Amino acid sequence: MRYAPLYTRFCAALSRLALGLAVVGLVAVILCVQWQVFGRYVMNDTPTWAEALAMLLVLFVTAFGLAVGVRDTGHIGLESMVALLPERWRHRIEILIHALVGLFGALMVHGGWLWASAKWNEKKPMLPVPDGIDYVPLVIAGVLIVLFSIEHIVALVQGKVVEPAWN
């Protein structure tokens, strides 16, 4: 195994954990939907909680997948435009891009925290959880995006490349 700084190993571990949780969450979504269909058509008794839980799980799966996509640079980018720039400018623009992505992650944390706090005392109608839990994935994804953006900026300054955690 090649040498990797502690922060990079930490971010890679977080990325693998987020990806694993996203896969588990996706399987849980499939099971919830299948249980709802089974209950509706076989038992003639629709489990109302199944749809609500599936929708909540989709929020978490999306948040974890989004964060992993940022770390593994799987997000949408206009690389062809940046590739046309001289090397010195390309390097600066790449740092700026990661800084802006990190800023967006910080805004996600802030907004998600405000909404989760505002809605935490309300209860979801179909699940025994606070209504503010819908915004927790936004906070988690935002924190991960900030951490992963910092990792990319440090790697660019050091002239290194962040390798995807699933490699």
VENGIZI-V826860 format. One record per backbone hydrogen bond with DSSP energy under -0.5 kcal/mol. NH is the residue of the N-H (numbers start at 1). CO is the residue of the C=O. E is the energy in kcal/mol with one decimal. If there is no record, write none. Layout:
# VENGIZI-V826860
nh->[NH,NH]
co->[CO,CO]
e->[E,E]
This chain:
# VENGIZI-V826860
nh->[9,10,11,12,13,14,15,16,17,18,19,20,21,22,23,24,25,26,27,28,29,30,31,32,33,34,35,36,37,38,39,40,41,42,43,45,48,50,51,52,53,54,55,56,57,58,59,60,61,62,63,64,65,66,67,68,69,70,71,72,73,74,75,79,81,82,83,84,84,85,90,91,92,93,94,95,96,97,98,99,100,101,102,103,104,105,106,107,108,109,110,111,112,113,114,115,116,117,118,119,120,122,124,129,131,131,132,133,134,135,136,137,139,140,141,142,143,144,145,146,147,148,149,150,151,152,153,154,155,156,157,158,159,159,160,163,167]
co->[5,6,7,8,9,10,11,12,13,14,15,16,17,18,19,20,21,22,23,24,25,26,27,28,29,30,31,32,33,34,35,36,37,38,38,39,46,47,47,48,49,50,51,52,53,54,55,56,57,58,59,60,61,62,63,64,65,66,67,68,70,69,69,77,78,78,79,80,81,82,86,87,88,89,90,91,92,93,94,95,96,97,98,99,100,101,102,103,104,105,106,107,108,109,110,111,112,113,114,115,116,119,129,127,119,122,119,130,131,132,133,133,135,136,137,138,139,140,141,142,143,144,145,146,147,148,149,150,151,152,153,154,155,156,155,161,164]
e->[-2.4,-2.6,-2.7,-2.5,-2.4,-2.4,-2.5,-2.6,-2.5,-2.8,-2.5,-2.6,-2.8,-2.2,-2.1,-2.5,-2.7,-2.2,-2.2,-2.2,-2.2,-2.2,-2.4,-2.5,-2.5,-2.4,-2.5,-2.2,-2.3,-2.6,-2.8,-2.3,-2.7,-2.4,-1.6,-3.0,-1.0,-1.1,-0.6,-1.1,-2.7,-2.3,-2.4,-1.9,-2.7,-2.0,-1.2,-1.5,-2.9,-2.6,-2.2,-2.7,-2.5,-2.5,-2.2,-2.3,-2.3,-1.8,-2.1,-2.7,-1.1,-3.5,-0.8,-0.7,-0.8,-1.4,-2.6,-0.7,-0.7,-1.5,-2.9,-2.3,-1.4,-2.8,-2.5,-1.9,-2.5,-2.8,-2.1,-2.3,-2.5,-2.4,-2.3,-2.3,-2.4,-2.2,-2.3,-2.3,-2.0,-2.2,-2.4,-2.8,-2.8,-2.5,-2.2,-2.4,-2.8,-2.5,-2.2,-2.0,-0.9,-1.3,-2.4,-1.4,-0.6,-3.2,-0.9,-1.4,-1.4,-1.8,-0.8,-0.6,-1.4,-2.6,-2.8,-2.0,-2.4,-2.4,-2.7,-2.3,-2.4,-2.8,-2.4,-2.3,-1.9,-2.0,-2.4,-2.6,-2.3,-2.5,-2.4,-2.1,-0.5,-0.8,-3.5,-0.6,-1.4]
